[in-house]
Amino acid sequence: MSDPRLIAVLKKVVDSGLSSTLYHYTTNYPAREILKNDEFKLATSVGTESDDTFRGKKQKLKFYYLSTTRHKLGGFHLDAPHGTIFVLDGNKLGHKYSGDPVDYWGPEFRKVSPKKAEAEDRVWSKDPYIKPASKYIKEVHVLETFQWKNARDERILRELLKYAKKLKIPHYVYQDRDAFQILDTRKAVSLEELGLKTTEPKEPGYQSPKRKWLKEWLELYHNNNENKLGKRAKHILDDLKYDYGSLRNKDLHTRFSNDIHNNKKSEEVHSIIKIMQKHKWTKLKDFLDHLKEKWRDKSKDQLKIRTSM
């Protein structure tokens, strides 16, 4: 095997740390969206210290990840009444993405619940999406016991299967949880057996606009005039003026982390991560340090102007 191109590809797969076959579990509504849009929306490691630790120096500025497991019986879906398992081609993912095993729950949790060993492999990326998702999906397996049978669940399942068929991905449906867990296709049920209704979705009612929790942090980064800041941004600015040793400033870091963690897939998070990648900042504290330094300098400039008048 002397072809240097082939050797380079194989080395990249080995270095990626990804298993050749991976499994990604989610509930049926997100699974439908993955197939509908042909993309995986990735979570972000920014916002919690544990996720920062897992990303570590090896992944540097790859702030996004797809959580997968190395075996069918991953602890995330053992007790689920419904859900979808995507069987992924780890070798193909390894050509473009890096990854490594993560022990999120840790050994202490497994002492309490030894069956729930997630065997997680995280697929790391600099971008918030993996697309086209269908390039990496080998099979789709869906569990729907209709424990709380309603038209919405039936509609989601019907559309999920429709998009899988459109993408020409082999797909299977189970009503037996044990068969689903080991992906025993012999016990998959036919569409005739499911008897899905074809009722059209109702028009959604009024939904109040979602609050953009991270808007103020971006205001403080982009804006250079304190008088043009919004009310919430000014409150954050008041806290930024305190020393790092103060409880108030520590609370600010916690607040920023919580805002990120609770809005991991929002456009505002993507904007903050792009800023961090631009400056090669690896932690939220780097972002806060910049804001603190920037507005401290602005305050000094304003003081100079006032004293010179």
C-alpha positions as CSV (number, residue, x, y, z in Angstrom):
1,M,0.0,0.0,0.0
2,S,2.3,2.7,-1.3
3,D,-0.2,5.2,-2.6
4,P,0.5,8.3,-0.5
5,R,-3.0,9.6,-1.0
6,L,-4.6,6.5,0.3
7,I,-2.1,6.4,3.3
8,A,-3.1,10.1,4.0
9,V,-6.8,9.3,4.0
10,L,-6.4,6.2,6.3
11,K,-4.2,8.2,8.7
12,K,-6.8,10.9,8.9
13,V,-9.5,8.3,9.7
14,V,-7.3,6.7,12.4
15,D,-6.4,10.1,13.9
16,S,-10.0,11.2,14.0
17,G,-10.7,8.7,16.7
18,L,-14.1,7.8,15.3
19,S,-15.5,4.3,15.2
20,S,-16.3,2.9,11.7
21,T,-20.0,2.7,12.6
22,L,-21.7,5.3,14.9
23,Y,-25.2,5.7,16.2
24,H,-27.0,9.0,16.8
25,Y,-30.2,9.0,18.8
26,T,-32.8,11.7,18.9
27,T,-36.6,11.9,19.3
28,N,-38.8,11.7,16.3
29,Y,-39.5,15.4,15.7
30,P,-35.8,16.4,15.5
31,A,-35.2,13.3,13.4
32,R,-37.9,14.5,10.9
33,E,-36.2,17.9,10.7
34,I,-32.7,16.3,10.1
35,L,-34.1,14.4,7.1
36,K,-36.3,17.3,5.9
37,N,-33.4,19.7,5.8
38,D,-30.7,17.0,5.1
39,E,-28.5,18.4,7.9
40,F,-27.4,17.8,11.5
41,K,-27.6,20.9,13.7
42,L,-24.7,20.6,16.1
43,A,-24.6,21.4,19.8
44,T,-21.9,23.7,21.1
45,S,-19.3,23.0,23.8
46,V,-19.2,26.7,24.7
47,G,-21.1,27.5,27.9
48,T,-20.1,24.7,30.4
49,E,-16.8,23.9,32.0
50,S,-17.3,20.1,31.4
51,D,-17.8,20.6,27.7
52,D,-14.8,22.9,27.5
53,T,-12.8,20.1,29.2
54,F,-13.9,17.5,26.7
55,R,-13.1,19.7,23.8
56,G,-9.7,20.4,25.2
57,K,-6.6,21.6,23.4
58,K,-6.8,18.8,20.8
59,Q,-9.9,20.3,19.1
60,K,-9.0,23.9,19.8
61,L,-11.5,26.1,17.9
62,K,-13.9,23.3,17.0
63,F,-16.8,24.6,19.2
64,Y,-19.5,22.4,17.7
65,Y,-20.1,18.7,18.0
66,L,-22.5,15.8,17.1
67,S,-23.0,13.4,20.0
68,T,-22.9,9.7,18.8
69,T,-22.4,6.4,20.5
70,R,-20.2,3.5,19.5
71,H,-22.8,0.7,20.0
72,K,-26.5,0.2,19.6
73,L,-27.3,0.0,23.3
74,G,-26.2,3.6,24.1
75,G,-27.5,4.7,27.5
76,F,-29.3,7.7,26.1
77,H,-32.2,5.7,24.6
78,L,-32.7,2.5,26.6
79,D,-36.0,3.6,28.2
80,A,-37.4,5.7,25.4
81,P,-41.1,5.1,24.3
82,H,-40.2,6.5,20.9
83,G,-37.3,7.9,19.1
84,T,-35.0,7.5,16.1
85,I,-31.5,6.0,15.7
86,F,-29.4,7.1,12.8
87,V,-26.7,4.6,11.8
88,L,-23.8,6.6,10.6
89,D,-20.7,5.9,8.5
90,G,-17.9,6.8,10.9
91,N,-15.3,6.3,8.2
92,K,-16.9,8.9,5.9
93,L,-17.3,11.3,8.8
94,G,-13.6,10.7,9.7
95,H,-12.6,12.0,6.2
96,K,-13.8,15.5,7.0
97,Y,-14.3,15.6,10.8
98,S,-12.3,14.7,13.9
99,G,-13.6,13.0,17.0
100,D,-12.8,11.3,20.2
101,P,-14.5,9.3,22.9
102,V,-16.1,11.2,25.8
103,D,-17.2,9.8,29.2
104,Y,-19.8,12.4,30.0
105,W,-21.6,10.7,32.8
106,G,-18.4,9.3,34.4
107,P,-17.6,6.2,36.4
108,E,-19.6,7.2,39.5
109,F,-22.9,7.4,37.5
110,R,-22.2,3.9,36.1
111,K,-21.9,2.5,39.6
112,V,-25.5,3.6,40.2
113,S,-26.8,2.6,36.7
114,P,-24.3,0.2,35.1
115,K,-26.5,-0.5,32.1
116,K,-26.4,3.2,31.0
117,A,-23.0,3.3,29.5
118,E,-23.3,5.8,26.7
119,A,-19.9,5.0,25.0
120,E,-20.1,8.5,23.4
121,D,-18.0,9.5,20.4
122,R,-18.1,13.3,19.8
123,V,-17.7,14.4,16.2
124,W,-16.1,17.9,16.3
125,S,-16.6,20.7,13.8
126,K,-15.8,24.4,13.3
127,D,-19.2,24.8,11.7
128,P,-22.7,24.6,13.3
129,Y,-24.0,22.1,10.7
130,I,-23.0,18.8,9.1
131,K,-24.6,18.7,5.6
132,P,-25.7,16.9,3.6
133,A,-26.5,14.6,6.5
134,S,-27.6,11.9,4.0
135,K,-24.0,11.5,2.9
136,Y,-23.2,9.9,6.3
137,I,-26.5,8.2,7.1
138,K,-26.6,4.4,6.4
139,E,-29.9,3.5,8.0
140,V,-32.8,5.1,9.9
141,H,-34.5,3.1,12.7
142,V,-37.6,4.5,14.3
143,L,-39.4,3.4,17.5
144,E,-43.0,4.5,17.9
145,T,-45.1,2.6,20.5
146,F,-47.9,5.3,20.3
147,Q,-48.0,5.3,24.1
148,W,-49.9,8.5,23.9
149,K,-51.3,8.0,20.4
150,N,-52.4,11.2,18.7
151,A,-52.6,12.7,15.2
152,R,-49.4,14.8,15.8
153,D,-47.2,11.8,16.5
154,E,-48.6,9.9,13.5
155,R,-48.0,12.9,11.2
156,I,-44.4,13.3,12.4
157,L,-43.7,9.6,11.8
158,R,-45.4,9.6,8.4
159,E,-43.3,12.7,7.3
160,L,-40.1,11.3,8.8
161,L,-40.5,8.1,6.7
162,K,-41.4,10.2,3.6
163,Y,-38.2,12.2,3.8
164,A,-36.1,9.1,4.5
165,K,-37.6,7.5,1.3
166,K,-36.9,10.7,-0.7
167,L,-33.3,10.6,0.4
168,K,-33.1,6.9,-0.5
169,I,-32.0,5.9,3.0
170,P,-33.1,2.4,4.2
171,H,-35.6,2.9,7.0
172,Y,-37.3,0.6,9.6
173,V,-40.1,1.1,12.1
174,Y,-40.5,-0.8,15.4
175,Q,-43.2,-1.0,18.0
176,D,-41.2,-3.4,20.1
177,R,-38.7,-1.6,22.2
178,D,-36.3,-4.6,22.6
179,A,-36.2,-5.1,18.8
180,F,-35.5,-1.3,18.3
181,Q,-32.6,-1.3,20.8
182,I,-30.7,-4.1,18.9
183,L,-32.0,-2.9,15.5
184,D,-33.5,-6.3,14.8
185,T,-35.0,-5.5,11.3
186,R,-36.8,-8.9,11.3
187,K,-39.2,-7.4,13.8
188,A,-39.8,-4.1,11.9
189,V,-43.4,-3.4,11.1
190,S,-44.9,-2.5,7.7
191,L,-46.6,0.8,7.0
192,E,-49.8,-1.2,6.5
193,E,-49.5,-2.5,10.1
194,L,-49.0,1.0,11.4
195,G,-52.2,2.3,9.8
196,L,-51.0,5.9,9.8
197,K,-53.6,8.6,9.3
198,T,-53.2,11.2,6.7
199,T,-54.7,14.1,8.4
200,E,-53.2,17.5,7.4
201,P,-51.5,19.5,10.1
202,K,-53.4,22.3,11.7
203,E,-52.3,25.9,11.3
204,P,-50.1,26.8,14.2
205,G,-51.6,29.3,16.6
206,Y,-50.0,32.6,17.6
207,Q,-46.6,32.2,19.2
208,S,-45.0,35.1,21.0
209,P,-41.5,36.0,19.7
210,K,-38.7,34.4,21.5
211,R,-36.5,36.5,23.7
212,K,-32.9,36.8,22.3
213,W,-31.0,36.2,25.5
214,L,-27.6,36.8,24.0
215,K,-28.4,40.0,22.1
216,E,-26.9,42.2,24.9
217,W,-23.5,40.5,24.8
218,L,-23.2,41.1,21.1
219,E,-24.3,44.7,21.6
220,L,-21.4,45.2,24.0
221,Y,-19.0,43.6,21.5
222,H,-20.0,45.6,18.4
223,N,-21.2,48.9,19.9
224,N,-18.6,51.6,20.9
225,N,-21.0,54.2,22.3
226,E,-22.4,53.5,25.8
227,N,-25.3,55.9,25.2
228,K,-26.5,53.7,22.3
229,L,-26.7,50.5,24.4
230,G,-30.0,49.0,25.3
231,K,-31.2,48.8,28.9
232,R,-30.1,45.2,29.5
233,A,-26.7,45.8,27.9
234,K,-26.2,48.7,30.3
235,H,-26.9,46.5,33.2
236,I,-24.3,44.0,32.1
237,L,-21.9,46.9,31.6
238,D,-22.4,48.0,35.2
239,D,-21.4,44.5,36.3
240,L,-18.3,44.4,34.0
241,K,-16.9,47.4,35.8
242,Y,-16.4,45.3,39.0
243,D,-13.1,43.5,39.7
244,Y,-12.8,39.8,38.9
245,G,-12.6,38.9,42.5
246,S,-16.0,40.2,43.3
247,L,-19.0,38.0,43.7
248,R,-20.9,40.2,41.3
249,N,-18.4,39.6,38.5
250,K,-18.4,35.8,39.1
251,D,-22.1,35.8,38.8
252,L,-21.8,37.6,35.5
253,H,-19.6,34.8,34.1
254,T,-22.2,32.3,35.3
255,R,-25.0,34.3,33.7
256,F,-23.1,34.4,30.4
257,S,-22.5,30.6,30.5
258,N,-26.1,29.9,31.3
259,D,-27.3,32.1,28.5
260,I,-25.1,30.2,26.1
261,H,-26.0,26.8,27.5
262,N,-29.8,27.5,27.3
263,N,-29.6,28.8,23.7
264,K,-27.0,26.4,22.2
265,K,-28.4,26.3,18.7
266,S,-29.4,29.9,18.3
267,E,-28.1,32.3,15.7
268,E,-26.7,34.5,18.5
269,V,-24.5,31.6,19.8
270,H,-23.2,31.1,16.2
271,S,-22.3,34.8,16.1
272,I,-20.5,34.6,19.4
273,I,-18.6,31.5,18.3
274,K,-17.5,33.2,15.0
275,I,-16.1,36.1,17.1
276,M,-14.2,33.6,19.3
277,Q,-12.8,31.8,16.3
278,K,-11.8,35.1,14.7
279,H,-9.8,36.1,17.8
280,K,-8.7,32.5,18.6
281,W,-10.4,32.7,22.0
282,T,-11.0,29.2,23.4
283,K,-13.2,30.1,26.5
284,L,-16.0,32.4,27.3
285,K,-13.8,34.1,29.8
286,D,-11.7,35.4,26.9
287,F,-14.8,37.0,25.5
288,L,-15.6,38.6,28.9
289,D,-12.0,39.7,29.3
290,H,-12.2,41.5,26.0
291,L,-15.5,43.3,26.9
292,K,-14.1,44.3,30.3
293,E,-10.9,45.7,28.8
294,K,-12.7,47.4,25.9
295,W,-15.2,49.3,28.1
296,R,-12.6,50.1,30.8
297,D,-10.6,51.8,28.0
298,K,-13.8,53.6,26.9
299,S,-14.4,54.9,30.4
300,K,-10.8,56.2,30.6
301,D,-11.2,58.0,27.3
302,Q,-14.5,59.6,28.6
303,L,-12.7,60.7,31.8
304,K,-9.9,62.3,29.8
305,I,-12.4,64.2,27.7
306,R,-14.3,65.5,30.8
307,T,-11.1,66.5,32.7
308,S,-9.7,68.4,29.7
309,M,-12.8,70.5,29.2
